[in-house]
């Protein structure tokens, strides 16, 4: 973390203390729990035995915080024994639980005090809050419910969120960006454009794509299929239900079981699951026959639906689902082929993101050296695989950021972090180097010297989940999809009923040319038809009146470039087809 980022985190943490101090003055019977800094500010969780603040009270609490801030000249540190610490919180079971836990772990119980407020805390604060925190650089944002320690079996607490930045200008910019994000919310746009629905009868986190929505999704899948073909992948199809034994061998059973959905048969006793990923199945296709070094690399792609048992509170439209597919792929290769295979996949990912007009950066995701128990495989294998990925990125001159603790449990990854139009980051594409699963499944190939060797497995996704990526793109484009992705590429708008016949001729010609077109022949004014077309964000509107009928032309209203000159239909069709074919 950069020094300025660390200082901002300290300010946010300090403001969490200031919030708790203010709440205790205004609601003396409140029981405070925890209050960390977060990405855009801070929060604090409380139990309110009697009177509880509402959204309407946030401004009053915020005003009181500003009155207290000038008196907070420092953050004084002290160490207390467990008994002394508990005495600071009479009748507060939450703090007592934390004190007992920290004491058992051998942690020093540190308290930080400013003004009249003191709290159990590990530290990380502004040295002089009154000078370092601008009073107009923060605000209280909202109130929500939160279970103690995130466990739904525990007490529901009241969480007060605050926003905090270095300056008022940064705070205002964040709020404006957030308002823009609300306008771009893919769930809102999805409803307005009729792209997908969710049904309580089907289940949360399992989307139903409408004909229009499925066009977008199919175009994303189709582009990934083209890239797969260029890379030499053969597409396979694998079942959704699998025996638990498969995941025991792969290692997913021990590491991932709590996120897997189980399936029960009426006729067999096998423990079975809906698959959360495709890699174990692909090992079995590889293992189905003998392989020679001449056969490698072998590449499989797969668009099968995957299932993960996400918590209801974590589901979010298309960007966090229980049922989704991936443009998944696995490469089985020799070790001397690793570099060229990864380079080819990286090039395909870069090509895809250029077409989608999305910026990105690359993260080298490594294992956490302080928590090796989370990962499968010996140290030597991890050191070797991580060194391969590091050297490959350096050799290619690719700027990247190494992050510990983000590796897959079987190997390091190169993760592509997409940056959308609002500057938000999304982890989408990934390339993972795996020496572990081929060994666990006892995969082999015959080397050129006749010996048996274990292949290396490369896991990769080009844009990740088409379903999730569709949600990201919807917000990135604010619903104004490029022509090649748009469910309706052209809408024909007759000025009046007498122009409808020519409009129908245009519709037939466009459809024959493979262009997705609609005819708006409703008994409405031209102005309203144009407004409707713009609301739907159709790339091209064709206005048809007397002049167009007589000259056999079309007058084009482009979503992105405004009104254009009248032109012959054949000319327009050729131009649109080129735009679609080139995905420009």
VENFENBEL-V899542 format. One line per field, one symbol per residue. psi: psi as a letter, one per 30 degrees, with the letter a starting at -180 (. if undefined). A space follows every 50 residues. Layout:
# VENFENBEL-V899542
psi=???
This chain:
# VENFENBEL-V899542
psi=kleeeeeeeeeeeeeeeeeeeeeeefifgkjlclilkaegcllkklkjec kklaeffeeeeeeeeeeeeffjfljkklklleeeeeffikgjfeeeeeee eeeefgkkjkkkkkbgkklkkfailkeiefefjkfggllkelklkkkkgg jfflkklkkkklkkaeleeeeeeeeeeeeeeeefkfeeeeeefhellkke eekkgjljkleeefeeeeeeeeeeeeeeeefgkkklkllfklkfeefeef feeeegefgkklkkkfflgkkllkkflfeeefefeefflkklfffkkkkk lkglklkkikkeffkjbffjlfklllillkkjlleffeeeeeeeeeeeee eefeefhklllkkjjlljfghfffkkkleeeeeeeeeeeeeeeeefhkkl kkkkfgllffllljkjjkjafggkkkjdlkkkkjfeeeeeghkllklfgf lklklkkkkkkegbkeeeeeeeeeeefhfikleffkejekkkjkeaefge eeeeeeeeeeeefgkjlljjglilleeeeeeeeeefhkekkjkjaeeeee fhakkkjkefgakllklkeeeeeeeeeeeeefh.
